[in-house]
Amino acid sequence: MSAPNTSANPVQPKTETEWRAVLSPAQFRILREKGTEIPGTGEYNKHFENGVYCCAGCNTPLYKSTTKFDSGCGWPAFFEALPGAVNRQPDLSKGYERTEITCAACGGHLGHVFQNEGFDVPTNERHCVNSVSIKFNEEQSK
């Protein structure tokens, strides 16, 4: 596994052809075409190990495992991203407004963020993330 992208600068832009060469078809559909995986099918939905979840496209760290919680929604849920790791933008693609979240480094689609749903989390937010768009890096003991 490659080392996480720790640079404050965005990764070098890629063409669609370059993304297709480095991503699986499922990763390309979600990260580059803003798809959604079927709820309850992702490998990180019920995953609660210590570590960091990074972007599957560019390996930029996005979420600490300590911010992950079981929301019951069928996708990995986090209450907070690492500072500056995730961008937010309005998404009207379903006919109503919601907030899309993308990797700040490569622009890859991660999922959506929802607020005020009543979960007992410090931010009152649920970052609903597709498992395919992230990769887990286990926390190494020192």
DSSP file (Angstrom, degrees, kcal/mol; ACC not computed):
  #  RESIDUE AA STRUCTURE BP1 BP2  ACC     N-H-->O    O-->H-N    N-H-->O    O-->H-N    TCO  KAPPA ALPHA  PHI   PSI    X-CA   Y-CA   Z-CA
    1    1 A M              0   0    0      0, 0.0     2,-0.1     0, 0.0   136,-0.0   0.000 360.0 360.0 360.0 137.0    0.0    0.0    0.0
    2    2 A S        -     0   0    0      1,-0.1     3,-0.1     3,-0.0     0, 0.0  -0.356 360.0 -95.3 -74.1 155.5    1.4    3.4   -0.9
    3    3 A A        -     0   0    0      1,-0.1    -1,-0.1    -2,-0.1     3,-0.0  -0.366  50.6 -92.3 -67.8 148.2    2.1    6.0    1.8
    4    4 A P        -     0   0    0      0, 0.0     2,-0.8     0, 0.0    56,-0.2  -0.274  38.4-108.7 -60.5 146.2   -0.7    8.5    2.5
    5    5 A N        +     0   0    0     54,-1.6   100,-0.0    53,-0.2     6,-0.0  -0.687  43.9 170.1 -74.7 110.5   -0.5   11.8    0.7
    6    6 A T        +     0   0    0     -2,-0.8    -1,-0.2    54,-0.1     2,-0.1   0.364  33.6 119.6-106.7   4.1    0.5   14.2    3.4
    7    7 A S        -     0   0    0      1,-0.1     4,-0.1     2,-0.1    -2,-0.0  -0.413  62.9-140.5 -69.9 143.1    1.1   17.2    1.2
    8    8 A A  S    S+     0   0    0     -2,-0.1    -1,-0.1     2,-0.1    -3,-0.0   0.633  82.9  85.7 -75.2 -12.8   -0.9   20.3    1.7
    9    9 A N  S    S-     0   0    0      1,-0.1    -2,-0.1     3,-0.0     3,-0.1  -0.616  90.4-104.4 -89.1 147.7   -1.1   20.7   -2.1
   10   10 A P        -     0   0    0      0, 0.0    96,-0.2     0, 0.0    95,-0.1  -0.286  44.4 -97.8 -62.8 155.6   -3.7   18.9   -4.2
   11   11 A V        -     0   0    0     94,-0.6     3,-0.1     1,-0.1    47,-0.0  -0.319  52.2 -79.6 -70.5 159.5   -2.5   15.9   -6.2
   12   12 A Q        -     0   0    0      1,-0.1    -1,-0.1    -3,-0.1    93,-0.0  -0.398  57.2-106.5 -60.3 129.1   -1.5   16.3   -9.8
   13   13 A P        -     0   0    0      0, 0.0     2,-0.3     0, 0.0    -1,-0.1  -0.249  36.3-153.3 -59.3 146.0   -4.7   16.3  -11.9
   14   14 A K        -     0   0    0     92,-0.2     2,-0.1    -3,-0.1    -3,-0.0  -0.879  11.2-122.2-119.5 152.8   -5.5   13.2  -14.0
   15   15 A T     >  -     0   0    0     -2,-0.3     4,-2.5     1,-0.1     5,-0.2  -0.403  36.4-102.2 -80.9 167.9   -7.4   12.7  -17.2
   16   16 A E  H  > S+     0   0    0      1,-0.2     4,-2.4     2,-0.2     5,-0.2   0.897 125.3  52.3 -57.9 -40.3  -10.4   10.4  -17.3
   17   17 A T  H  > S+     0   0    0      2,-0.2     4,-1.4     1,-0.2    -1,-0.2   0.899 109.1  49.1 -63.5 -41.8   -8.1    7.8  -19.1
   18   18 A E  H  > S+     0   0    0      2,-0.2     4,-1.0     1,-0.2    -2,-0.2   0.900 111.1  49.7 -65.9 -40.5   -5.5    8.1  -16.3
   19   19 A W  H >X S+     0   0    0     -4,-2.5     4,-2.0     1,-0.2     3,-0.7   0.921 108.5  53.1 -62.9 -43.2   -8.2    7.7  -13.6
   20   20 A R  H 3< S+     0   0    0     -4,-2.4    -1,-0.2     1,-0.2    -2,-0.2   0.825 106.5  54.6 -61.1 -30.8   -9.5    4.6  -15.4
   21   21 A A  H 3< S+     0   0    0     -4,-1.4    -1,-0.2     1,-0.2    -2,-0.2   0.770 117.4  33.4 -74.3 -26.3   -6.0    3.1  -15.4
   22   22 A V  H << S+     0   0    0     -4,-1.0     2,-0.3    -3,-0.7    -2,-0.2   0.600 110.7  66.0-107.9 -13.7   -5.5    3.4  -11.6
   23   23 A L  S  < S-     0   0    0     -4,-2.0    34,-0.1    -5,-0.1    33,-0.0  -0.808  80.4-116.5-109.5 149.8   -9.0    2.9  -10.3
   24   24 A S     >  -     0   0    0     -2,-0.3     4,-2.8     1,-0.1     5,-0.2  -0.357  39.9-102.7 -69.2 163.1  -11.2   -0.2  -10.3
   25   25 A P  H  > S+     0   0    0      0, 0.0     4,-2.3     0, 0.0     5,-0.1   0.898 124.8  49.1 -56.3 -40.0  -14.4    0.1  -12.3
   26   26 A A  H  > S+     0   0    0      2,-0.2     4,-1.9     1,-0.2     5,-0.2   0.915 111.4  48.5 -66.4 -42.5  -16.4    0.5   -9.0
   27   27 A Q  H  >>S+     0   0    0      1,-0.2     4,-3.1     2,-0.2     5,-0.5   0.915 111.8  49.8 -63.1 -42.5  -14.0    3.1   -7.7
   28   28 A F  I  X>S+     0   0    0     -4,-2.8     4,-1.9     1,-0.2     5,-1.3   0.925 108.8  52.6 -61.6 -44.8  -14.2    5.0  -11.0
   29   29 A R  I  <5S+     0   0    0     -4,-2.3     6,-1.8    -5,-0.2     4,-0.2   0.884 121.2  31.6 -59.6 -40.1  -18.0    4.9  -11.0
   30   30 A I  I  X5S+     0   0    0     -4,-1.9     4,-0.9     4,-0.2    79,-0.2   0.948 125.0  39.3 -85.4 -53.2  -18.2    6.4   -7.5
   31   31 A L  I  <5S+     0   0    0     -4,-3.1    78,-2.6    -5,-0.2    -3,-0.2   0.885 132.1  22.5 -67.3 -39.8  -15.1    8.6   -7.2
   32   32 A R  I  <<S+     0   0    0     -4,-1.9    -3,-0.2    -5,-0.5    -1,-0.2   0.740 131.3  37.8-103.1 -26.9  -15.2   10.1  -10.7
   33   33 A E  T  4<S-     0   0    0     -5,-1.3    -3,-0.2    -4,-0.2    -2,-0.2   0.304 103.6-118.2-109.9   8.1  -18.9    9.7  -11.8
   34   34 A K     <  +     0   0    0     -4,-0.9    -4,-0.2    -6,-0.2    -3,-0.1   0.839  56.4 161.0  61.6  38.0  -20.5   10.4   -8.4
   35   35 A G        -     0   0    0     -6,-1.8     2,-0.4    -7,-0.2    95,-0.1  -0.131  32.1-133.1 -77.9-179.8  -22.1    7.0   -8.0
   36   36 A T        -     0   0    0     96,-0.0     2,-0.1    75,-0.0    75,-0.1  -1.000  12.3-130.5-137.9 134.7  -23.3    5.3   -4.9
   37   37 A E        -     0   0    0     -2,-0.4     3,-0.1     1,-0.1     5,-0.1  -0.468  41.7 -88.5 -79.6 159.1  -22.7    1.8   -3.7
   38   38 A I    >   -     0   0    0     -2,-0.1     3,-1.7     1,-0.1     4,-0.3  -0.465  54.8-100.0 -66.2 132.5  -25.6   -0.4   -2.5
   39   39 A P  T 3  S+     0   0    0      0, 0.0    36,-0.2     0, 0.0    35,-0.2  -0.230 104.2  17.2 -57.5 141.3  -26.3    0.2    1.2
   40   40 A G  T 3  S+     0   0    0     34,-3.3    35,-0.1    -3,-0.1    34,-0.1   0.452 103.7  91.1  80.6   1.4  -24.9   -2.5    3.5
   41   41 A T    <   +     0   0    0     -3,-1.7     2,-0.1    33,-0.3    34,-0.1   0.606  56.0 105.0-103.7 -13.6  -22.5   -3.9    0.9
   42   42 A G  S >  S-     0   0    0     32,-0.5     3,-1.2    -4,-0.3     4,-0.4  -0.390  71.0-129.5 -75.7 146.2  -19.4   -1.8    1.6
   43   43 A E  T 3  S+     0   0    0      1,-0.2     3,-0.2     2,-0.1    -1,-0.1   0.696 105.6  47.9 -67.6 -19.3  -16.4   -3.4    3.4
   44   44 A Y  T >  S+     0   0    0      1,-0.1     3,-1.1     2,-0.1    -1,-0.2   0.386  79.7  97.9-103.7   4.4  -16.1   -0.5    5.9
   45   45 A N  T <  S+     0   0    0     -3,-1.2    32,-0.2     1,-0.3    27,-0.2   0.926 102.7  20.6 -56.9 -47.2  -19.8   -0.2    6.9
   46   46 A K  T 3  S+     0   0    0     -4,-0.4     2,-0.5    -3,-0.2    -1,-0.3  -0.048  97.0 123.4-112.1  29.3  -19.2   -2.3   10.1
   47   47 A H    <   +     0   0    0     -3,-1.1    -3,-0.0     1,-0.1    -4,-0.0  -0.819  25.4 165.5 -97.3 123.9  -15.4   -1.8   10.3
   48   48 A F        +     0   0    0     -2,-0.5     2,-0.2     2,-0.0    -1,-0.1  -0.228  22.6 134.7-136.5  47.6  -14.2   -0.3   13.6
   49   49 A E        -     0   0    0      1,-0.1     2,-0.4     0, 0.0    -2,-0.0  -0.525  62.2 -95.7 -88.8 162.4  -10.4   -0.8   13.8
   50   50 A N  S    S+     0   0    0     -2,-0.2    89,-2.5    89,-0.1     2,-0.3  -0.654  79.9  71.8 -80.6 131.9   -8.0    1.9   14.8
   51   51 A G  E    S-A  138   0A   0     -2,-0.4    14,-2.6    87,-0.3     2,-0.4  -0.991  77.5 -63.7 162.2-157.0   -6.4    3.9   12.0
   52   52 A V  E     -AB 137  64A   0     85,-2.4    85,-3.1    -2,-0.3     2,-0.5  -0.983  29.6-138.4-131.0 137.9   -7.1    6.4    9.3
   53   53 A Y  E     -AB 136  63A   0     10,-3.2     9,-2.8    -2,-0.4    10,-2.0  -0.862  28.6-170.3 -96.0 125.3   -9.4    6.2    6.3
   54   54 A C  E     -AB 135  61A   0     81,-3.5    81,-2.6    -2,-0.5     2,-0.2  -0.729  33.0 -85.2-114.3 161.4   -7.8    7.7    3.2
   55   55 A C  E  >  -A  134   0A   0      5,-2.5     4,-2.2    -2,-0.3    79,-0.3  -0.467  29.6-144.0 -63.8 130.7   -9.1    8.6   -0.3
   56   56 A A  T  4 S+     0   0    0     77,-2.4    78,-0.2    -2,-0.2    -1,-0.2   0.690  97.9  52.0 -70.3 -18.0   -9.0    5.5   -2.5
   57   57 A G  T  4 S+     0   0    0     76,-0.4    -1,-0.2     3,-0.1    77,-0.1   0.888 132.4   3.2 -84.8 -42.2   -8.1    7.8   -5.5
   58   58 A C  T  4 S-     0   0    0      2,-0.1   -53,-0.2   -53,-0.0    -2,-0.2   0.419  90.0-119.8-129.0  -1.5   -5.1    9.7   -4.1
   59   59 A N     <  +     0   0    0     -4,-2.2   -54,-1.6     1,-0.2    -3,-0.1   0.663  55.0 156.2  69.4  18.8   -4.5    8.2   -0.6
   60   60 A T        -     0   0    0    -56,-0.2    -5,-2.5     1,-0.1    -1,-0.2  -0.618  51.3-108.9 -73.4 130.8   -5.0   11.5    1.2
   61   61 A P  E     +B   54   0A   0      0, 0.0    -7,-0.3     0, 0.0     3,-0.1  -0.414  47.8 163.6 -61.0 132.6   -6.0   11.0    4.8
   62   62 A L  E     +     0   0A   0     -9,-2.8    20,-3.5     1,-0.3     2,-0.4   0.735  54.4  18.9-118.2 -45.7   -9.7   11.9    5.3
   63   63 A Y  E     -B   53   0A   0    -10,-2.0   -10,-3.2    18,-0.2    -1,-0.3  -0.992  60.6-134.4-138.5 138.1  -11.1   10.5    8.5
   64   64 A K  E >   -B   52   0A   0     16,-0.4     3,-1.9    -2,-0.4   -12,-0.2  -0.673  28.0-123.8 -82.7 146.7   -9.7    9.2   11.8
   65   65 A S  G >  S+     0   0    0    -14,-2.6     3,-1.5    -2,-0.3   -13,-0.1   0.766 108.5  70.3 -62.4 -24.1  -11.3    6.0   13.0
   66   66 A T  G 3  S+     0   0    0    -15,-0.3    -1,-0.3     1,-0.3   -14,-0.1   0.623  95.9  53.5 -69.5 -11.3  -12.2    7.7   16.2
   67   67 A T  G <  S+     0   0    0     -3,-1.9    12,-2.5    13,-0.1    13,-0.3   0.372  87.5 103.3-101.5   3.2  -14.7    9.8   14.3
   68   68 A K  E <   +C   78   0B   0     -3,-1.5     2,-0.3    10,-0.2    10,-0.3  -0.643  46.5 173.2 -86.8 142.0  -16.5    6.8   12.8
   69   69 A F  E     -C   77   0B   0      8,-2.5     2,-1.0    -2,-0.3     8,-0.6  -0.973  39.3-105.1-145.0 160.3  -19.9    5.7   14.3
   70   70 A D        +     0   0    0     -2,-0.3   -24,-0.1     1,-0.2   -25,-0.0  -0.753  39.8 166.2 -89.1 102.3  -22.6    3.2   13.5
   71   71 A S        -     0   0    0     -2,-1.0    -1,-0.2     4,-0.3     7,-0.0   0.619  44.9-128.3 -90.6 -14.7  -25.5    5.2   12.1
   72   72 A G  S    S+     0   0    0    -27,-0.2    -2,-0.1     3,-0.1   -27,-0.0   0.587  75.4 120.1  77.6   9.2  -27.4    2.2   10.8
   73   73 A C  S    S-     0   0    0      2,-0.3    -3,-0.0   -28,-0.1    -1,-0.0   0.645  84.2-111.4 -84.0 -14.5  -27.6    3.9    7.3
   74   74 A G  S    S+     0   0    0      1,-0.4   -34,-3.3   -35,-0.2   -32,-0.5   0.405  90.8  78.2  98.8  -2.7  -25.7    1.1    5.4
   75   75 A W  S    S-     0   0    0    -36,-0.2    -1,-0.4   -30,-0.1    -4,-0.3  -0.925  95.8 -82.9-130.4 157.5  -22.7    3.2    4.7
   76   76 A P        -     0   0    0      0, 0.0    53,-2.6     0, 0.0     2,-0.4  -0.380  49.1-156.4 -58.1 137.7  -19.7    4.2    6.8
   77   77 A A  E     +CD  69 128B   0     -8,-0.6    -8,-2.5   -32,-0.2     2,-0.3  -0.971  15.1 179.4-125.0 135.5  -20.5    7.2    8.9
   78   78 A F  E     -CD  68 127B   0     49,-1.5    49,-3.6    -2,-0.4   -10,-0.2  -0.958  23.0-151.9-129.7 148.0  -18.2    9.8   10.3
   79   79 A F  S    S+     0   0    0    -12,-2.5     2,-0.3    -2,-0.3    46,-0.2   0.535  81.8  18.2 -97.0  -5.8  -19.0   12.8   12.4
   80   80 A E        -     0   0    0    -13,-0.3   -16,-0.4   -16,-0.2    -1,-0.3  -0.929  64.0-142.8-165.0 136.2  -15.9   14.8   11.3
   81   81 A A        -     0   0    0     -2,-0.3   -18,-0.2   -18,-0.1     3,-0.1  -0.542  43.6 -87.0 -90.7 163.3  -13.3   14.9    8.6
   82   82 A L    >   -     0   0    0    -20,-3.5     3,-2.3    -2,-0.2     4,-0.5  -0.440  66.6 -78.6 -63.9 146.1   -9.6   15.8    9.1
   83   83 A P  T 3  S-     0   0    0      0, 0.0    -1,-0.1     0, 0.0    -3,-0.0  -0.238 113.3  -2.5 -54.0 126.1   -9.1   19.6    8.8
   84   84 A G  T 3  S+     0   0    0      2,-0.2    -2,-0.1    -3,-0.1     3,-0.0   0.455 102.8 108.8  76.0   2.4   -9.1   20.6    5.2
   85   85 A A  S <  S+     0   0    0     -3,-2.3    19,-2.9   -23,-0.2    20,-0.4   0.752  72.4  47.4 -83.2 -24.4   -9.4   17.1    3.8
   86   86 A V  E     -E  103   0B   0     -4,-0.5     2,-0.3    17,-0.2    17,-0.2  -0.957  65.0-154.3-127.1 134.2  -13.0   17.3    2.5
   87   87 A N  E     -E  102   0B   0     15,-2.9    15,-2.1    -2,-0.4     2,-0.4  -0.761  11.8-149.4-100.2 152.8  -14.8   19.9    0.4
   88   88 A R  E     +E  101   0B   0     -2,-0.3    13,-0.2    13,-0.2    24,-0.0  -0.951  19.9 166.0-121.6 141.5  -18.5   20.4    0.5
   89   89 A Q  E     -E  100   0B   0     11,-1.9    11,-2.7    -2,-0.4     9,-0.1  -0.989  41.7 -93.7-150.9 149.6  -20.8   21.6   -2.3
   90   90 A P  E     -E   99   0B   0      0, 0.0     2,-0.4     0, 0.0     9,-0.2  -0.327  35.1-160.5 -61.5 143.4  -24.5   21.7   -3.0
   91   91 A D  E     +E   98   0B   0      7,-2.8     7,-1.7     1,-0.1     3,-0.2  -0.972  22.0 166.7-130.3 114.8  -25.9   18.7   -4.8
   92   92 A L    >   +     0   0    0     -2,-0.4     3,-1.8     5,-0.2     5,-0.1   0.164  43.2 114.8-108.5  14.8  -29.3   19.1   -6.6
   93   93 A S  T 3  S+     0   0    0      1,-0.3    -1,-0.1     2,-0.1     4,-0.1   0.700  76.3  48.6 -65.0 -21.3  -29.0   15.9   -8.6
   94   94 A K  T 3  S-     0   0    0      2,-0.6    -1,-0.3    -3,-0.2     3,-0.1   0.318 122.9 -98.7-100.4   7.3  -31.9   14.1   -6.9
   95   95 A G  S <  S+     0   0    0     -3,-1.8     2,-0.3     1,-0.3    -2,-0.1   0.461 102.0  70.6  89.9   1.0  -34.3   17.0   -7.2
   96   96 A Y  S    S-     0   0    0     -5,-0.1    -2,-0.6     2,-0.0     2,-0.4  -0.956  90.1 -94.7-141.9 160.5  -33.7   18.3   -3.6
   97   97 A E        +     0   0    0     -2,-0.3     2,-0.3    -5,-0.1    -5,-0.2  -0.630  49.7 150.3 -85.8 132.4  -30.7   19.9   -2.0
   98   98 A R  E     -E   91   0B   0     -7,-1.7    -7,-2.8    -2,-0.4     2,-0.6  -0.872  45.2-103.7-141.6 175.2  -28.2   17.9   -0.1
   99   99 A T  E     -EF  90 113B   0     14,-0.7    14,-2.4    -2,-0.3     2,-0.2  -0.915  26.7-152.1-115.0 115.3  -24.4   18.5    0.4
  100  100 A E  E     -EF  89 112B   0    -11,-2.7   -11,-1.9    -2,-0.6     2,-0.4  -0.548   7.9-150.2 -78.4 145.1  -21.9   16.4   -1.5
  101  101 A I  E     +EF  88 111B   0     10,-2.3     9,-2.7   -13,-0.2    10,-1.4  -0.973  17.8 177.6-117.8 136.5  -18.5   15.8    0.0
  102  102 A T  E     -EF  87 109B   0    -15,-2.1   -15,-2.9    -2,-0.4     2,-0.3  -0.921  40.0 -91.2-132.1 156.7  -15.4   15.3   -2.1
  103  103 A C  E  >  -E   86   0B   0      5,-2.5     4,-2.1    -2,-0.3   -17,-0.2  -0.528  31.3-144.8 -65.0 127.2  -11.7   14.7   -1.4
  104  104 A A  T  4 S+     0   0    0    -19,-2.9    -1,-0.2    -2,-0.3   -18,-0.1   0.758  95.1  50.2 -67.9 -23.6  -10.0   18.2   -1.3
  105  105 A A  T  4 S+     0   0    0    -20,-0.4   -94,-0.6   -95,-0.1    -1,-0.2   0.915 130.3   9.3 -83.0 -44.6   -6.9   16.8   -2.9
  106  106 A C  T  4 S-     0   0    0    -96,-0.2   -92,-0.2     2,-0.1    -2,-0.2   0.503  92.4-119.2-117.6  -6.7   -8.2   15.0   -6.0
  107  107 A G     <  +     0   0    0     -4,-2.1    -3,-0.1     1,-0.2     2,-0.1   0.529  53.2 162.4  81.5   4.9  -11.9   16.0   -6.2
  108  108 A G        -     0   0    0     -6,-0.1    -5,-2.5     1,-0.1     2,-0.3  -0.345  44.3-112.2 -63.1 136.2  -13.1   12.4   -5.8
  109  109 A H  E     +F  102   0B   0    -78,-2.6    -7,-0.2   -79,-0.2    -1,-0.1  -0.520  38.9 171.4 -69.3 128.4  -16.7   11.9   -4.8
  110  110 A L  E     -     0   0B   0     -9,-2.7    20,-2.8     1,-0.3     2,-0.3   0.768  48.2 -94.9-105.0 -40.5  -17.0   10.5   -1.3
  111  111 A G  E     -FG 101 129B   0    -10,-1.4   -10,-2.3    18,-0.2    -1,-0.3  -0.937  51.8 -53.8 159.2-136.7  -20.7   10.7   -0.5
  112  112 A H  E     -FG 100 128B   0     16,-1.9    16,-3.1    -2,-0.3     2,-0.4  -0.960  32.0-134.5-140.5 155.6  -22.9   13.3    1.3
  113  113 A V  E     -FG  99 127B   0    -14,-2.4   -14,-0.7    -2,-0.3     2,-0.4  -0.938  19.9-167.7-113.3 136.7  -23.0   15.0    4.7
  114  114 A F  E     - G   0 126B   0     12,-2.2    12,-2.6    -2,-0.4     2,-0.3  -0.936   5.5-154.4-124.1 145.8  -26.2   15.4    6.6
  115  115 A Q  E     + G   0 125B   0     -2,-0.4    10,-0.2    10,-0.2     9,-0.1  -0.825  62.4  16.5-121.0 156.9  -26.9   17.5    9.7
  116  116 A N        +     0   0    0      8,-2.3    -1,-0.2    -2,-0.3     9,-0.1   0.845  67.4 139.3  57.6  42.2  -29.2   17.6   12.6
  117  117 A E  S    S-     0   0    0      7,-0.3    -1,-0.1    -3,-0.2     8,-0.1   0.480  72.2-109.1 -93.5  -3.3  -30.3   13.9   12.4
  118  118 A G        +     0   0    0      1,-0.3     2,-0.1     6,-0.1     7,-0.0   0.576  64.0 150.7  90.6   9.3  -30.2   13.4   16.2
  119  119 A F        -     0   0    0      1,-0.1     2,-2.0     5,-0.0    -1,-0.3  -0.488  56.7-114.8 -72.0 147.0  -27.2   11.2   16.4
  120  120 A D  S    S+     0   0    0     -2,-0.1    -1,-0.1     4,-0.1     3,-0.0  -0.505  72.5 125.1 -83.5  71.7  -25.2   11.5   19.7
  121  121 A V    >   -     0   0    0     -2,-2.0     3,-0.8     1,-0.1    -3,-0.1  -0.940  69.9-116.8-129.9 152.3  -22.1   12.9   18.1
  122  122 A P  T 3  S+     0   0    0      0, 0.0    -1,-0.1     0, 0.0   -42,-0.0   0.758 111.2  40.9 -63.7 -26.2  -20.2   16.1   18.9
  123  123 A T  T 3  S-     0   0    0      2,-0.2    -7,-0.1   -44,-0.0     3,-0.1   0.589  96.1-130.8 -98.1 -11.0  -20.7   17.8   15.5
  124  124 A N  S <  S+     0   0    0     -3,-0.8    -8,-2.3     1,-0.3     2,-0.3   0.812  71.3 117.7  60.3  31.2  -24.4   16.8   14.9
  125  125 A E  E     - G   0 115B   0    -10,-0.2     2,-0.4   -46,-0.2    -1,-0.3  -0.916  53.1-156.6-126.2 153.6  -23.2   15.7   11.4
  126  126 A R  E     - G   0 114B   0    -12,-2.6   -12,-2.2    -2,-0.3     2,-0.9  -0.942   6.3-158.8-129.2 109.8  -23.1   12.4    9.5
  127  127 A H  E     -DG  78 113B   0    -49,-3.6   -49,-1.5    -2,-0.4     2,-0.9  -0.806  13.6-157.2 -84.9 107.5  -20.7   12.1    6.7
  128  128 A C  E     -DG  77 112B   0    -16,-3.1   -16,-1.9    -2,-0.9     2,-0.4  -0.798  19.3-175.2 -92.6 105.4  -22.2    9.2    4.7
  129  129 A V  E     - G   0 111B   0    -53,-2.6     2,-0.3    -2,-0.9   -18,-0.2  -0.849  27.5-122.5-115.2 136.2  -19.2    7.8    2.8
  130  130 A N    >   -     0   0    0    -20,-2.8     3,-1.2    -2,-0.4     4,-0.3  -0.597  18.1-139.3 -71.1 130.0  -19.1    5.1    0.1
  131  131 A S  G >  S+     0   0    0     -2,-0.3     3,-1.6     1,-0.3    -1,-0.1   0.866 101.9  61.8 -56.9 -36.9  -16.7    2.3    1.2
  132  132 A V  G 3  S+     0   0    0      1,-0.3    -1,-0.3  -106,-0.1  -101,-0.1   0.769  98.2  57.2 -62.7 -25.5  -15.3    2.1   -2.3
  133  133 A S  G <  S+     0   0    0     -3,-1.2   -77,-2.4   -23,-0.2   -76,-0.4   0.501 106.7  54.2 -86.9  -2.3  -14.1    5.7   -2.2
  134  134 A I  E <   -A   55   0A   0     -3,-1.6     2,-0.4    -4,-0.3   -79,-0.2  -0.890  60.8-155.9-129.9 160.3  -11.9    5.1    0.9
  135  135 A K  E     -A   54   0A   0    -81,-2.6   -81,-3.5    -2,-0.3     2,-0.4  -0.994  21.8-128.2-132.4 140.0   -9.1    2.8    2.0
  136  136 A F  E     -A   53   0A   0     -2,-0.4     2,-0.6   -83,-0.2   -83,-0.2  -0.744  14.3-164.1 -93.8 132.7   -8.2    2.0    5.6
  137  137 A N  E     -A   52   0A   0    -85,-3.1   -85,-2.4    -2,-0.4     3,-0.1  -0.963  24.5-129.1-114.0 114.1   -4.7    2.4    6.9
  138  138 A E  E     -A   51   0A   0     -2,-0.6     2,-0.4   -87,-0.2   -87,-0.3  -0.304  23.6-110.1 -64.1 141.0   -4.2    0.5   10.2
  139  139 A E        -     0   0    0    -89,-2.5     2,-0.4     1,-0.1   -89,-0.1  -0.590  34.7-136.5 -72.3 125.3   -2.7    2.5   13.1
  140  140 A Q        -     0   0    0     -2,-0.4     2,-0.2    -3,-0.1    -1,-0.1  -0.680  12.3-123.4 -87.9 135.1    0.7    1.1   13.7
  141  141 A S              0   0    0     -2,-0.4    -1,-0.0     1,-0.1     0, 0.0  -0.511 360.0 360.0 -73.3 143.5    1.9    0.5   17.3
  142  142 A K              0   0    0     -2,-0.2    -1,-0.1     0, 0.0    -2,-0.0   0.430 360.0 360.0 -98.1 360.0    5.0    2.3   18.2
